[in-house]
Amino acid sequence: MKKAIQLLVFLIVQIPLIPVAIIGVVLVMYKEYVVAKRLGISPTTLGATPNKWLMHYFGTRPDEATVKFCKWLPIESHLGYFAASIAAIIANRITGFTPSLVAVPEAGTETLATFQNPKTLKFDRIMKVYVDQVEQVVVMGAGFDLRVLELTAGKNVKVFELDLENAQNLKLKTLKKAGIAHDWVTYISVNFDIESWVDKLTAAGFDKSKKTLFFAESVTPYLPEAAVEDMLEKVSELSTPGSVFAQDFFSSEFIESLQKMSSTMRAFNLWGVDMSGDTKTLIESLLETSGFELTHMVLFGKMTKKGKPFCAITVAVKTEFHRYGCADVDDTRPNDKS
């Protein structure tokens, strides 16, 4: 009954605001595709930024920095998102209505429409757990994510962020305009296809004798298999025992469906993991070849009708280490013992 009342209130508010919502969607699409293309930025660089904006306004994940950032980011429309979601926000304030786009489903029941939010929360938790146990943090392909700013501010840890020059320059300009502090982060622009990110990272002051958290959210799924293996080898070479590598993988089936739906995705030579069988053993084997031990894995979508996961988040540690309390990363949702 409660959900029915919430939905009814939402519809009552939404119907007269449909023209406003349409205008909002048009503004968002214009910024994310037309303006982004003009500036030479791939829409995929936005990553989960829109979801984080929505989660903030629905109380799922407070993130004032991302909201502030979006107000100044030229390829995102704060006004557009507000217009598109204002009816749902009003219904939320009145009845607690929460649309699926901002909900956090039970572990294992995620769908393609709902997995981004728990994925974001899980990566939040991983960084929170490990940032005090390492001396350096390296964020690879960070895009417009601001998580590292919130979670390393005031910490005794050196932070490096690597990304393509266009995206990183736009991010830095936007951070400055928004008045968001970021001076403790070393930003390294690099074209991963033609430049050595290892050389650039080392030249910027990275010390491979120090324990490091390597953080690669939504990086592996955009790389071909050979590049994934090369990245694992290079991260391993830079890692002292006890260093941590957090990343995600998509299933090959999911990658294929993305490429069928999107011409942008078809432009990438993407690689996915076969998750139709023993996903854990397969990923363990992949990581072990580079000297990493899989210590924690979360599978998304394993309890859906298909019964096959489509995404995995993994935490791996360079061998010959004292194992950390990896179970702590489960605190965001019901325990997932995948």
Number of C-alpha atoms within 10 A of each C-alpha: 6 10 12 10 12 18 19 14 19 22 15 12 17 20 11 11 16 14 12 17 21 14 15 22 18 15 19 23 16 17 19 21 16 15 16 20 14 11 14 11 21 17 17 13 19 19 16 17 20 17 16 24 24 22 20 17 21 21 13 16 17 15 18 13 19 22 20 18 25 23 16 19 21 17 25 25 23 21 16 22 21 20 21 23 20 19 23 24 20 17 22 20 13 12 15 15 22 22 15 11 14 24 17 21 16 15 20 20 18 24 17 11 10 18 22 21 23 20 23 17 19 19 23 16 17 21 20 18 16 20 19 15 16 17 19 21 25 22 20 19 23 25 25 23 19 18 17 22 17 13 15 19 15 9 12 12 18 18 22 21 20 22 22 17 15 15 21 22 15 18 21 15 13 20 22 14 14 18 13 16 13 16 9 15 18 17 20 19 20 20 13 14 8 7 11 11 20 17 10 15 21 12 11 13 11 21 17 16 12 16 20 31 26 23 24 17 22 21 16 22 23 19 17 14 16 10 16 17 17 12 17 21 17 14 22 23 14 21 25 20 19 22 29 29 24 21 21 21 22 24 20 19 16 18 19 15 11 14 16 12 10 10 10 13 17 14 9 13 12 19 21 21 20 17 23 14 10 9 19 18 11 13 18 17 15 17 22 16 13 19 21 27 21 23 16 19 22 24 27 28 23 20 16 13 9 9 12 19 26 25 25 22 19 22 22 23 28 26 20 13 12 10 11 14 10 15 13 14 22 17 13 17 14 11 14 16 11 13
